[in-house]
């Protein structure tokens, strides 16, 4: 039988699971999530990490450039959150605490449209140069180009006015000890402006124009338009990048938008009036009509209707809600009208918990990101060196300083560490959002990365493959004169202190038969055997395996006993009898196991139940490897052996006794409504009851890893091809600036493809919804 374990296995978990935790909990260790404003490329994120890692009070820091967040673990006895934010400020960025209700508040600010005045100003300044370039293309030579004195004025306004953020970022970067992309932009454009200004002051406006118009092609030319165009294109690329990161890639804004701004609150006279959601308090009574969203978590106290909770569970099949049922914030009322009492609001709701979990996960860093971090740490110095070499060699070969200068500036501008910095976090953000849409909450980026590499899945039986609500299908008593209800009452009284589904089944059956539970003392859990306790006036009661209860069952038992879990009961080591409990498979369990196997995943069943039951379930599902009578430590040891053999193993379970195995596995999934210990040790939580969520999680994680590798390939190839082309003069600074902007956008567009990813879970839900809509319209 599955093990009747609780406190004993919890102790195993505490000692083993924490060793696998990236953030071991200690009284002095605090976790802080910060929103960072002002980062322009991955080098900015690396600079913040470098500065904070030097602080003795900081244990660990991870800065996500795409998500614009920082996760900081620090010693609360040596520093405060305010000090940590001050350290970030000294690197040239603004940090603010991002947690709880602040996420909801900030989302409203982020979704508010900020007019890009500076970008508009840049394009206005660029227009005269664009007109002049059109004239050159149509054969009008320099006639349409503004006078050089006007070019100087416009370029100066752009260079030292509208481009001021580039200077601030570059200076802060240099002070922090790591040069970012803005350093390259500033060096390149200032060089262009200074060189053009020098020529203008040396030759004069009229002389330069006259020489150029008379065909003196060896005359040095001014390139004011190049500097303006580079700054405008780069800033445009940054603007599009920011918009994509904050809106298209970020699922958090979408989740936060699920709650309405206005709600209907019941007044003292019974009437309903609209009020702002922020004014709602716990225990208020609200109403949600058909087509509206539920504003808070609550309990239905009136009305009835059908709700879709796909934003949390990934299952878009409507659920019937009646009096006494729980409502979740963000749920869509498809039909009916519900009156509910608020039980939690804002960050305290299930939706708020999901938003915080998703925010933490998106702010973490995958191992693949370390590669990009190492490259960007040395990227700018290497690019500056290449640009200097290009300048020197080109000048030496051609004898033309302006040609050498344009080649060098093109190298500076074409180089883009942004694409490298965005490659991993952009895909992680998109993948996390898709997973959340499917009802899978990954704990962090490392968990998603691990799930994408698994080749073996270990499944628990009860509550994972089965419904988790076994029922008594047969019983046998040692003495026919012993009443079955009397033995059931003893077993339930003891099992009331255990948390296993079989224990719950016995207690529920006793309650249904109106059998009062007796008081017990000296409760003790015997790992792998059962649970025992004393009842005054009766003695020692044991409930568990047949051997534990000193019961020998006949070899020829009815078939139900061969495929059911056995719970035996004894009093003072004298066997009283036993119960056979059976648990049905979840409806989609065969489909889920088949889907995993078709994807090349080896599925293994491990359970504490007797081998005959485990073999029967494995036979139903086509699972070739099935292990019964497995203790929590046995499961963990078997998984460790699989890992030693080179397998990447995932474990799925829902009970306390699964925690050691889940902590040992490379990736782990806690089933819906699993124990707190199981959910704490898991790398991902499944919010739907369907086992198909495991298949969805694996496929989403794998797709995310493919996307990351594609992004890294694009970023590396872009720089490997672009820099040599610029060095040999095949790209002028304007084209280089446009290409640099497009490189970051291309990485983000590729990451956006993930948001369209669908698994069988979502496809089935879509079909189910279509059937529901057809049925409803037919009925109408």
C-alpha positions in Angstrom: 0.0 0.0 0.0 1.1 3.6 -0.3 2.8 4.8 2.8 0.8 6.3 5.7 3.5 9.0 6.2 3.4 12.6 7.2 5.7 14.0 9.8 8.4 11.4 9.2 8.6 12.1 5.6 8.5 15.8 6.2 11.6 15.5 8.2 13.3 13.7 5.3 12.3 16.5 3.0 13.7 19.2 5.2 17.1 17.7 5.2 17.2 16.6 1.6 15.2 19.1 -0.4 16.9 22.1 1.0 20.2 20.9 -0.3 18.8 21.3 -3.8 17.3 24.7 -3.2 18.9 27.7 -4.8 17.8 29.8 -1.9 18.1 27.9 1.4 16.0 29.5 4.0 17.8 30.9 7.0 16.6 33.5 9.5 18.9 36.1 8.2 18.5 35.5 4.4 16.0 37.7 2.7 14.8 37.8 -0.9 14.1 41.0 -2.7 12.7 41.6 -6.1 13.4 44.9 -7.7 12.2 46.6 -10.9 15.1 48.3 -12.6 14.6 51.4 -14.8 17.1 52.6 -17.3 18.9 49.5 -18.6 19.8 49.7 -22.3 21.6 46.4 -22.9 22.8 43.2 -21.3 26.0 45.0 -20.2 23.9 47.2 -17.9 22.5 44.1 -16.2 26.0 42.6 -15.9 27.2 45.8 -14.3 24.5 45.8 -11.6 25.3 42.1 -10.9 29.0 42.9 -10.7 28.5 45.8 -8.3 26.1 44.0 -6.0 28.1 40.8 -5.9 31.0 42.8 -4.4 28.8 43.6 -1.4 29.5 41.3 1.6 25.8 41.4 2.5 24.7 40.0 -0.8 24.5 36.2 -1.2 23.2 36.1 -4.8 21.9 38.4 -7.4 20.4 37.8 -10.9 19.4 40.7 -13.1 17.1 40.1 -16.1 17.6 42.6 -18.9 14.5 41.6 -20.8 12.3 41.6 -17.8 14.0 44.7 -16.3 14.1 43.0 -12.8 16.6 42.0 -10.3 16.3 39.2 -7.8 18.6 39.8 -4.8 19.2 37.5 -1.8 20.9 39.4 1.0 21.8 39.2 4.7 19.1 41.2 6.5 21.4 41.7 9.5 23.9 43.6 7.3 21.7 45.5 4.9 18.1 46.7 4.4 16.1 46.8 1.1 16.7 50.6 1.0 20.5 50.1 1.1 20.2 47.5 -1.7 18.3 50.0 -3.8 20.9 52.7 -3.0 23.6 50.4 -4.3 21.7 49.9 -7.5 21.3 53.7 -7.8 25.0 54.2 -7.6 25.4 52.1 -10.8 23.3 54.6 -12.6 19.8 53.0 -12.5 16.6 53.4 -10.5 15.4 50.5 -8.5 12.0 50.0 -6.8 10.6 47.1 -4.8 8.4 44.9 -7.0 6.1 42.7 -4.9 2.5 42.1 -3.9 0.2 45.0 -4.7 3.0 47.0 -6.1 3.0 44.7 -9.2 -0.7 45.6 -9.7 0.0 49.3 -9.3 3.1 49.3 -11.6 1.2 47.5 -14.3 -1.3 50.3 -14.5 1.6 52.7 -14.9 3.3 50.6 -17.6 0.1 50.2 -19.6 -0.4 54.0 -19.6 0.9 55.3 -22.8 4.0 57.5 -22.5 4.4 59.8 -25.5 7.9 59.4 -27.0 8.6 63.1 -27.3 12.4 62.6 -27.6 12.0 60.1 -30.4 9.6 62.4 -32.2 12.1 65.2 -31.9 14.9 63.0 -33.4 12.8 62.2 -36.4 11.9 65.8 -37.0 15.6 66.7 -37.0 16.3 63.8 -39.4 13.7 64.9 -42.0 15.9 67.6 -43.6 18.7 65.1 -44.1 16.3 62.5 -45.5 15.1 65.1 -48.0 18.7 65.8 -49.0 19.4 62.1 -49.4 16.4 61.7 -51.6 17.6 64.5 -53.8 21.0 62.8 -54.1 19.3 59.6 -55.2 17.3 61.4 -57.8 20.4 63.0 -59.3 20.1 66.4 -57.7 23.4 65.9 -56.0 23.8 68.2 -53.0 21.1 70.7 -54.0 18.5 69.3 -51.6 20.8 68.9 -48.7 20.6 71.6 -46.0 23.5 74.2 -45.8 26.4 72.8 -43.8 25.9 75.5 -41.1 22.3 74.3 -40.7 23.5 70.6 -40.6 25.9 71.6 -37.8 23.1 73.2 -35.8 20.7 70.2 -36.2 23.5 67.7 -35.5 24.6 69.6 -32.4 21.0 69.7 -31.0 20.7 66.0 -31.6 24.1 65.1 -30.3 24.1 67.0 -27.1 20.4 67.5 -26.5 18.1 64.7 -27.7 20.9 62.1 -27.3 21.6 63.0 -23.7 20.3 59.7 -22.3 23.0 57.9 -24.3 25.7 60.0 -22.6 24.2 59.4 -19.1 24.0 55.7 -19.7 27.5 55.5 -21.2 29.0 57.5 -18.3 27.3 55.4 -15.7 28.5 52.3 -17.5 32.1 53.4 -17.5 31.9 54.3 -13.8 30.5 50.9 -13.1 33.5 49.2 -14.8 31.6 47.6 -17.7 31.0 49.4 -21.0 27.6 49.0 -22.6 26.2 49.5 -26.1 25.7 53.2 -25.5 29.4 53.7 -25.1 29.8 52.4 -28.7 27.0 54.7 -29.9 28.5 57.8 -28.1 32.0 57.1 -29.3 30.9 56.6 -32.9 28.5 59.6 -33.2 30.7 62.0 -31.3 33.6 61.1 -33.6 31.5 61.7 -36.6 30.3 65.1 -35.2 33.8 66.2 -34.2 35.3 65.3 -37.5 32.6 67.0 -39.5 32.8 70.1 -37.4 36.6 70.2 -37.8 36.2 70.1 -41.6 33.5 72.7 -41.6 35.6 75.1 -39.5 38.7 74.4 -41.5 37.3 74.7 -45.0 34.3 76.8 -44.4 30.7 76.3 -45.6 31.1 77.7 -49.1 34.4 76.0 -49.9 33.2 72.6 -49.0 30.0 72.9 -51.0 31.9 74.4 -54.0 34.5 71.6 -54.1 32.0 68.8 -53.8 29.6 70.3 -56.4 32.6 70.8 -58.8 33.5 67.1 -58.7 36.5 67.2 -56.4 35.8 63.7 -55.0 39.0 63.6 -52.9 37.8 66.5 -50.8 36.9 65.3 -47.3 33.2 65.3 -46.7 31.1 66.2 -43.7 28.9 63.5 -42.2 26.5 65.3 -39.9 23.6 63.3 -41.4 25.3 60.0 -40.4 25.5 60.9 -36.7 21.8 62.1 -36.6 20.7 59.0 -38.5 22.6 56.6 -36.3 21.1 58.1 -33.1 17.6 58.2 -34.5 17.7 54.6 -35.7 19.2 53.3 -32.5 16.7 55.1 -30.4 13.8 53.9 -32.6 15.1 50.3 -32.2 15.2 50.8 -28.4 11.7 52.2 -28.3 10.3 49.2 -30.3 12.3 46.9 -28.1 10.9 48.4 -24.9 7.3 48.2 -26.3 7.8 44.6 -27.2 9.3 43.6 -23.9 6.7 45.4 -21.7 3.6 44.5 -23.7 3.9 41.7 -26.2 6.3 39.5 -24.3 5.2 40.2 -20.7 2.3 38.0 -19.6 2.1 39.7 -16.3 0.3 42.8 -17.7 -2.2 40.4 -19.4 -2.9 38.6 -16.1 -3.3 41.9 -14.2 -5.7 43.2 -16.8 -8.1 40.3 -16.0 -9.5 42.1 -12.9 -12.0 44.9 -13.6 -11.3 48.4 -12.4 -15.0 48.8 -11.3 -17.1 46.3 -9.3 -20.7 46.1 -8.1 -20.7 46.3 -4.3 -23.9 45.5 -2.3 -24.9 48.4 0.0 -26.6 48.1 3.4 -30.0 48.5 1.8 -29.4 45.6 -0.5 -28.8 47.6 -3.7 -25.6 47.3 -5.8 -23.5 50.3 -6.7 -20.3 50.6 -8.8 -17.2 51.3 -6.8 -13.4 51.2 -7.5 -11.8 47.8 -7.0 -9.1 49.5 -4.8 -11.9 50.4 -2.3 -13.1 46.9 -1.9 -12.4 45.2 1.5 -12.4 41.6 2.6 -15.9 40.4 3.5 -17.5 42.9 1.2 -20.3 41.4 -1.0 -19.9 41.8 -4.7 -21.8 40.8 -7.9 -20.4 39.4 -11.1 -22.8 39.3 -14.1 -22.6 37.3 -17.3 -19.7 38.4 -19.5 -17.8 40.1 -16.6 -14.7 39.1 -14.6 -14.6 38.1 -11.0 -12.7 40.9 -9.2 -11.4 39.0 -6.1 -11.2 35.6 -4.6 -14.5 34.8 -2.8 -17.2 32.4 -1.8 -20.6 32.3 -3.7 -23.4 33.3 -1.4 -26.1 33.8 -4.0 -27.0 33.0 -7.6 -25.4 30.5 -9.9 -23.5 30.4 -13.1 -20.7 29.0 -15.2 -17.1 30.3 -14.9 -13.9 29.8 -16.9 -10.8 29.7 -14.8 -8.3 29.0 -17.7 -6.1 31.9 -16.6 -5.0 29.8 -13.6 -5.7 26.2 -14.5 -5.1 26.1 -18.2 -8.5 24.3 -18.6 -11.0 26.5 -20.4 -14.0 24.2 -19.8 -16.6 26.2 -17.9 -17.2 25.1 -14.2 -20.6 25.3 -12.5 -20.6 27.7 -9.5 -23.3 27.6 -6.9 -23.7 28.7 -3.3 -20.7 27.7 -1.2 -18.3 27.3 -4.1 -15.0 29.2 -4.3 -14.4 31.9 -6.9 -11.0 33.0 -8.2 -10.1 36.5 -9.2 -10.0 36.9 -13.0 -12.5 34.1 -13.7 -14.9 34.9 -16.6 -18.6 34.5 -15.9 -19.8 32.8 -19.1 -23.4 32.4 -18.0 -25.5 33.4 -15.0 -25.0 35.9 -12.2 -23.0 35.4 -9.0 -23.1 37.2 -5.7 -20.0 36.4 -3.7 -18.2 37.5 -0.4 -14.7 38.6 -0.8 -12.1 36.3 0.9 -8.9 37.8 -0.6 -8.0 40.7 -2.9 -5.1 42.0 -4.9 -1.8 40.3 -4.1 -3.4 37.9 -1.7 -5.6 36.2 -4.3 -4.6 33.1 -6.3 -4.2 35.3 -9.3 -1.9 37.6 -7.2 0.1 34.5 -6.1 0.5 33.5 -9.8 1.5 37.0 -10.8 4.2 37.1 -8.1 5.4 33.5 -9.0 5.5 34.5 -12.7 7.4 37.7 -11.9 9.9 35.8 -9.8 10.3 33.1 -12.5 10.8 35.6 -15.4 13.3 37.6 -13.3 15.5 34.5 -12.8 18.3 33.5 -15.2 18.7 30.2 -17.1 22.1 28.6 -17.3 22.2 29.3 -21.1 22.2 33.0 -20.2 25.6 32.7 -18.6 27.2 32.2 -22.0 25.8 35.5 -23.2 26.8 37.2 -20.0 30.5 36.1 -20.5 30.5 37.4 -24.0 28.9 40.7 -23.3 31.3 41.3 -20.4 34.2 41.6 -22.9 32.2 42.6 -26.0 32.6 46.4 -26.0 36.4 46.5 -25.3 36.9 44.0 -28.1 34.7 46.0 -30.5 36.5 49.2 -29.7 39.8 47.5 -30.4 38.5 46.1 -33.7 37.3 49.6 -34.6 40.8 51.2 -33.9 42.5 48.5 -35.9 40.1 49.0 -38.8 40.7 52.8 -38.7 44.5 52.3 -38.7 44.6 49.7 -41.4 42.1 51.4 -43.7 44.0 54.8 -43.4 47.3 53.0 -44.1 45.8 51.2 -47.2 43.8 54.1 -48.7 45.4 57.2 -47.3 41.9 58.6 -46.7 41.2 59.6 -43.2 37.5 60.1 -43.7 37.1 56.6 -45.3 39.0 55.0 -42.4 36.8 57.0 -40.0 33.5 55.8 -41.6 34.7 52.2 -41.5 35.6 52.4 -37.9 32.4 54.1 -36.9 30.4 51.5 -38.8 32.2 48.8 -36.8 31.2 50.6 -33.6 27.6 51.0 -34.6 27.0 47.5 -36.2 28.2 45.7 -33.0 25.2 44.9 -30.8 25.4 43.2 -27.4 21.7 43.9 -27.0 20.7 40.9 -29.3 22.9 38.6 -27.2 21.5 40.0 -23.9 17.9 39.5 -25.1 18.3 36.1 -26.6 17.7 34.0 -23.5 15.5 36.3 -21.2 13.1 37.2 -24.1 12.5 33.5 -24.8 12.2 32.7 -21.1 9.6 35.5 -20.6 7.6 34.2 -23.6 7.9 30.5 -22.5 6.9 31.3 -18.9 3.8 33.1 -20.2 2.8 30.2 -22.4 3.3 27.8 -19.5 1.2 29.9 -17.2 -1.5 29.9 -19.9 -1.5 26.1 -19.8 -1.7 26.0 -16.0 2.0 25.3 -15.4 3.9 27.6 -12.9 7.6 27.1 -13.2 9.5 28.2 -10.1 12.4 29.8 -12.1 14.2 29.8 -15.4 16.5 26.9 -14.4 13.4 24.8 -13.7 12.0 25.5 -17.2 15.4 24.7 -18.7 15.7 21.4 -16.8 12.2 20.4 -17.9 13.1 20.9 -21.5 16.0 18.4 -21.2 14.3 15.5 -19.5 14.2 12.0 -21.1 12.5 10.2 -18.2 9.4 10.9 -16.1 8.8 9.1 -12.8 5.1 9.1 -11.8 3.5 8.5 -8.4 0.3 6.5 -8.5 -2.3 7.8 -6.0 -3.3 11.4 -6.8 -1.1 11.6 -9.8 -2.3 8.8 -12.2 -5.4 8.2 -10.2 -8.1 10.6 -9.0 -6.7 10.4 -5.5 -10.1 9.7 -3.9 -10.1 5.9 -3.3 -13.2 4.2 -1.9 -13.7 1.0 0.1 -14.6 -1.8 -2.3 -14.4 -4.8 0.0 -13.5 -5.8 3.6 -12.5 -8.9 5.5 -12.8 -9.5 9.2 -10.8 -12.0 11.3 -13.8 -12.7 13.5 -17.2 -12.6 11.8 -18.7 -11.3 15.0 -16.7 -8.1 14.8 -18.8 -5.3 13.3 -17.2 -3.7 10.2 -18.2 -0.2 11.4 -16.4 -0.8 14.7 -13.1 -1.6 12.9 -13.7 1.3 10.5 -14.2 3.6 13.5 -10.9 2.6 15.0 -9.0 2.9 11.7 -10.5 6.3 10.9 -9.7 7.7 14.4 -6.1 6.9 13.9 -5.9 7.8 10.2 -7.4 11.2 10.9 -3.9 12.2 11.9 -2.4 11.2 8.5 -2.6 13.0 5.2 -2.5 10.2 2.6 -5.4 9.8 0.2 -6.1 6.3 1.7 -6.3 7.8 5.1 -8.7 10.5 3.9 -10.9 7.8 2.2 -11.3 5.9 5.6 -12.1 9.1 7.5 -14.6 10.3 4.8 -16.3 6.9 4.9 -16.6 6.9 8.7 -18.0 10.5 8.5 -20.6 9.4 5.9 -21.7 6.5 8.1 -21.9 9.0 11.1 -19.2 7.1 13.1 -17.7 9.5 15.7 -13.9 9.6 15.8 -12.3 8.7 19.1 -9.5 10.6 20.9 -6.0 9.1 20.3 -2.6 9.7 21.9 1.0 8.8 21.3 0.7 9.0 17.5 3.6 7.5 15.7 4.3 7.1 11.9 6.3 4.1 10.9 7.9 4.8 7.6 6.9 2.3 4.9 4.5 0.5 7.2 1.7 2.7 8.6 0.6 4.7 11.6 -0.1 3.7 15.2 -1.7 5.4 18.3 -3.2 4.6 21.7 -6.9 4.9 22.5 -7.8 5.0 26.2 -9.5 1.8 27.4 -8.6 -0.1 24.2 -4.8 0.0 23.8 -2.4 0.2 20.8 -4.2 0.6 17.4 -2.1 -0.1 14.3 -3.3 0.8 10.8 -1.2 0.0 7.7 0.2 -2.9 5.8 -1.0 -6.4 6.6 2.4 -7.3 8.1 2.4 -4.2 10.2 -1.1 -5.1 11.6 0.1 -8.7 12.1 -2.5 -10.0 9.6 -2.0 -12.8 7.2 -4.4 -12.7 4.3 -5.4 -15.8 2.3 -3.5 -16.3 -0.9 -6.7 -16.8 -2.9 -8.5 -13.5 -2.4 -11.1 -12.1 -4.7 -9.8 -10.2 -7.7 -10.7 -6.8 -6.1 -8.0 -7.4 -3.5 -5.4 -8.1 -6.2 -5.8 -4.6 -7.7 -6.7 -2.6 -4.7 -4.7 -1.1 -1.8 -5.0 -3.0 1.5 -5.3 -1.3 4.8 -5.2 -3.7 7.8 -6.1 -2.9 11.4 -5.0 -4.4 14.7 -5.5 -3.8 18.4 -2.7 -4.7 20.8 -1.1 -6.6 17.9 -4.1 -8.8 17.4 -5.4 -8.5 13.8 -9.0 -7.3 13.5 -9.5 -7.1 9.7 -8.6 -5.3 6.5 -10.2 -3.0 3.9 -9.6 -3.0 0.2 -9.5 0.5 -1.3 -9.6 1.1 -5.1 -8.9 4.4 -6.9 -9.9 5.0 -10.5 -7.6 6.4 -13.1 -8.1 10.0 -14.2 -10.0 10.2 -17.4 -7.0 11.5 -19.5 -4.2 9.5 -17.8 -3.9 7.0 -20.6 -3.7 9.8 -23.2 -1.1 11.7 -21.1 1.1 8.7 -20.7 0.8 7.9 -24.4 1.7 11.5 -25.3 4.9 11.4 -23.1 5.9 8.1 -24.6 5.3 9.3 -28.2 7.6 12.2 -27.4 10.4 9.8 -26.6 10.0 10.1 -22.8 10.5 7.0 -20.8 7.7 6.7 -18.2 8.3 4.9 -14.9 5.7 4.2 -12.2 6.9 4.2 -8.6 4.5 3.8 -5.7 4.4 2.7 -2.1 1.4 0.5 -2.9 1.8 -3.3 -3.2 3.3 -4.6 -6.4 0.2 -6.3 -7.7 -1.7 -3.0 -7.6 1.2 -1.2 -9.2 1.5 -3.8 -12.0 -2.2 -3.7 -12.7 -2.1 0.1 -13.1 1.1 -0.1 -15.2 -0.6 -2.7 -17.4 -3.6 -0.5 -18.0 -1.3 2.4 -19.1 1.4 0.5 -21.1 4.1 1.4 -18.6 6.9 -1.1 -18.8 8.8 -0.2 -15.6 6.8 -0.2 -12.4 8.0 -0.4 -8.9 5.8 -1.1 -5.8 6.4 -1.0 -2.1 8.7 2.0 -2.6 9.5 4.1 0.5 10.2 7.9 0.0 13.9 7.2 0.3 13.6 4.3 -2.2 12.1 6.6 -4.8 14.8 9.2 -4.3 17.6 6.5 -4.5 16.1 5.0 -7.7 16.0 8.5 -9.3 19.6 9.1 -8.3 20.6 5.8 -10.0 18.8 6.9 -13.2 20.7 10.2 -13.1 24.0 8.4 -12.5 23.2 6.4 -15.7 23.0 9.7 -17.6 19.3 10.3 -17.6 17.6 13.6 -17.0 14.7 12.7 -14.7 11.5 14.5 -13.8 9.3 13.4 -10.9 5.5 14.1 -10.6 3.7 13.6 -7.3 1.3 15.2 -4.9 2.1 13.9 -1.4 4.6 14.5 1.5 6.1 11.1 0.7 7.0 12.3 -2.8 9.0 15.3 -1.7 12.5 13.6 -1.3 12.2 12.2 -4.8 11.0 15.5 -6.2 13.9 17.3 -4.6 16.3 14.7 -6.1 15.0 14.8 -9.7 16.3 17.3 -12.3 12.8 18.6 -12.7 9.6 18.0 -10.6 5.9 18.7 -10.9 3.5 19.1 -8.0 0.0 18.0 -8.9 -3.0 20.3 -8.4 -4.0 20.5 -4.8 -0.9 18.5 -3.7 0.5 19.0 -0.2 2.4 22.2 0.7 5.6 20.2 1.1 5.3 18.7 -2.4 4.6 22.1 -3.9 7.5 23.6 -2.1 10.0 21.0 -3.3 8.7 21.0 -6.9 10.3 23.0 -9.7 6.8 23.6 -11.2 3.2 23.5 -10.0 0.4 22.1 -12.2 -2.7 24.1 -11.6 -5.0 21.8 -13.5 -6.1 18.3 -12.5 -5.2 16.8 -15.9 -2.0 14.8 -16.2 -1.7 16.3 -19.7 -0.2 19.4 -18.0 3.0 17.4 -17.5 3.2 16.7 -21.3 2.4 20.4 -21.9 5.1 21.6 -19.5 7.7 19.4 -21.2 6.8 20.5 -24.7 6.7 24.2 -23.8 10.1 23.9 -22.0 11.6 22.1 -25.0 10.2 24.7 -27.4 11.6 27.5 -25.2 15.1 25.9 -25.3 14.9 25.6 -29.1 13.9 29.3 -29.3 16.8 30.3 -27.0 19.3 28.5 -29.1 17.9 30.1 -32.3 18.2 33.5 -30.7 21.7 32.9 -29.6 22.6 31.7 -33.1 21.0 34.8 -34.7 22.8 37.1 -32.3 26.2 35.5 -32.8 25.9 35.2 -36.5 24.8 38.8 -36.8 27.9 40.1 -35.1 30.2 37.6 -36.8 29.0 38.7 -40.3 28.2 42.4 -39.6 31.5 43.5 -38.0 33.7 42.2 -40.9 31.4 43.7 -43.4 31.5 47.1 -41.6 35.3 46.8 -41.3 35.8 46.3 -45.0 33.5 49.2 -45.9 30.5 47.3 -47.2 28.2 49.1 -44.6 28.1 52.8 -43.9 27.1 54.0 -40.4 23.5 54.6 -41.3 22.9 51.1 -42.6 24.9 49.7 -39.7 22.6 51.6 -37.2 19.5 50.3 -38.9 20.9 46.7 -39.0 21.8 47.0 -35.3 18.3 48.0 -34.3 16.8 45.3 -36.5 19.0 42.6 -34.8 17.4 43.2 -31.4 13.9 43.4 -32.9 14.5 40.1 -34.8 15.4 38.3 -31.6 12.3 39.6 -29.9 10.1 38.7 -32.9 11.5 35.2 -32.8 10.7 35.0 -29.1 7.2 36.2 -29.8 6.6 33.1 -31.9 6.5 31.2 -28.6 3.4 33.1 -27.5 1.5 31.3 -30.3 2.6 27.9 -29.2 -0.2 25.5 -28.4 -0.1 22.0 -26.9 -2.8 19.3 -26.9 -4.2 20.7 -23.7 -5.0 24.0 -25.3 -6.1 22.5 -28.5 -8.5 20.2 -26.6 -9.8 23.1 -24.6 -10.5 25.1 -27.8 -12.4 22.2 -29.3 -14.3 21.8 -26.0 -15.2 25.5 -26.0 -16.4 25.2 -29.6 -18.7 22.3 -28.7 -20.0 24.3 -25.7 -20.7 27.3 -27.9 -22.5 25.2 -30.5 -24.6 23.5 -27.9 -25.5 26.8 -26.3 -26.5 28.4 -29.6 -28.5 25.3 -30.5 -30.3 25.5 -27.2 -31.0 29.2 -27.8 
